Amino acid sequence: MGVFDDIKTGIEQAIAYEKGTLKAKTTTLSIAPVDTFSPSDIKQIRTNTGLTQVLFAKYMGVSVKTIEAWEAGRNHPEGAACRLLALTRNDPTFPEKSGILVR
């Protein structure tokens, strides 16, 4: 099927939808809940990446004091930090693959 045929089919489907003779296709998406991490989880994630607290802090975009507080249980990551921790937990090579960590 050529480009013209694809365009023609699309226009025909749009007309049929407007006339009510074709139902629109829908896709339902859902977002996984944000994970929570214990101090030992965070330290294990960092250890699995092979990064020091200093480098891990730079990777996460937070201060070294924040990493220390997370690992000591004095504070807890939230929101985007938890998403980044989850990505890193699932793939310890994510810092490099994403281009954030450059060796």
C-alpha positions as CSV (number, residue, x, y, z in Angstrom):
1,M,0.0,0.0,0.0
2,G,1.4,3.4,-1.0
3,V,1.4,6.7,0.8
4,F,-1.6,7.9,-1.2
5,D,-3.6,4.8,-0.2
6,D,-2.7,5.3,3.4
7,I,-3.9,8.9,3.3
8,K,-7.1,7.9,1.4
9,T,-7.8,5.2,4.0
10,G,-7.3,7.8,6.8
11,I,-9.6,10.3,5.2
12,E,-12.3,7.6,4.7
13,Q,-12.0,6.6,8.3
14,A,-12.3,10.2,9.5
15,I,-15.5,10.7,7.4
16,A,-17.0,7.4,8.7
17,Y,-16.2,8.5,12.2
18,E,-17.9,11.9,11.7
19,K,-21.0,10.2,10.2
20,G,-21.1,7.9,13.2
21,T,-20.5,4.7,11.2
22,L,-17.1,4.0,12.7
23,K,-16.1,3.9,16.4
24,A,-12.9,5.6,17.3
25,K,-10.1,3.4,18.6
26,T,-9.1,4.1,22.2
27,T,-6.1,3.2,24.2
28,T,-6.2,3.1,27.9
29,L,-3.0,3.9,29.7
30,S,-2.2,3.6,33.4
31,I,0.8,4.9,35.4
32,A,2.4,2.6,37.9
33,P,2.5,4.0,41.4
34,V,5.6,5.6,42.6
35,D,7.8,3.1,44.5
36,T,9.1,3.8,48.0
37,F,12.6,2.9,49.1
38,S,14.0,2.0,52.4
39,P,17.5,3.2,53.4
40,S,18.9,-0.2,52.7
41,D,17.2,-0.2,49.3
42,I,18.8,3.1,48.4
43,K,22.3,2.0,49.5
44,Q,21.9,-1.3,47.6
45,I,20.9,0.6,44.4
46,R,23.9,2.9,44.8
47,T,26.2,0.0,45.5
48,N,24.9,-1.9,42.4
49,T,25.8,1.0,40.2
50,G,29.3,1.1,41.7
51,L,29.1,4.8,42.5
52,T,30.2,6.6,45.6
53,Q,27.8,8.7,47.5
54,V,29.4,11.8,45.8
55,L,28.9,10.5,42.3
56,F,25.5,9.0,43.1
57,A,24.4,12.5,44.4
58,K,25.5,14.1,41.2
59,Y,23.7,11.4,39.2
60,M,20.5,11.9,41.2
61,G,20.8,15.7,41.1
62,V,20.8,16.1,44.9
63,S,23.4,16.9,47.5
64,V,25.7,14.4,49.2
65,K,24.0,15.3,52.4
66,T,20.7,14.2,50.9
67,I,22.1,10.8,49.9
68,E,23.6,10.4,53.4
69,A,20.2,11.3,54.9
70,W,18.3,8.8,52.6
71,E,20.7,6.0,53.4
72,A,20.6,6.8,57.2
73,G,16.8,7.0,57.1
74,R,16.6,10.6,58.2
75,N,14.9,11.6,55.0
76,H,13.1,9.9,52.2
77,P,13.2,10.5,48.4
78,E,10.0,11.6,46.7
79,G,8.5,12.0,43.3
80,A,11.0,12.1,40.4
81,A,13.8,10.9,42.6
82,C,11.9,7.7,43.3
83,R,11.2,7.2,39.6
84,L,15.0,7.5,38.9
85,L,15.8,5.2,41.8
86,A,13.3,2.6,40.3
87,L,14.9,2.9,36.9
88,T,18.3,2.4,38.4
89,R,17.2,-0.5,40.6
90,N,15.7,-2.2,37.6
91,D,18.9,-1.6,35.5
92,P,22.1,-0.7,37.4
93,T,23.6,0.3,34.0
94,F,20.9,2.9,33.5
95,P,23.1,5.8,34.6
96,E,25.5,5.1,31.7
97,K,22.8,4.0,29.2
98,S,20.9,7.2,29.7
99,G,24.0,9.3,29.1
100,I,23.9,10.8,32.6
101,L,27.1,9.0,33.7
102,V,29.9,9.4,31.3
103,R,33.1,7.4,31.8
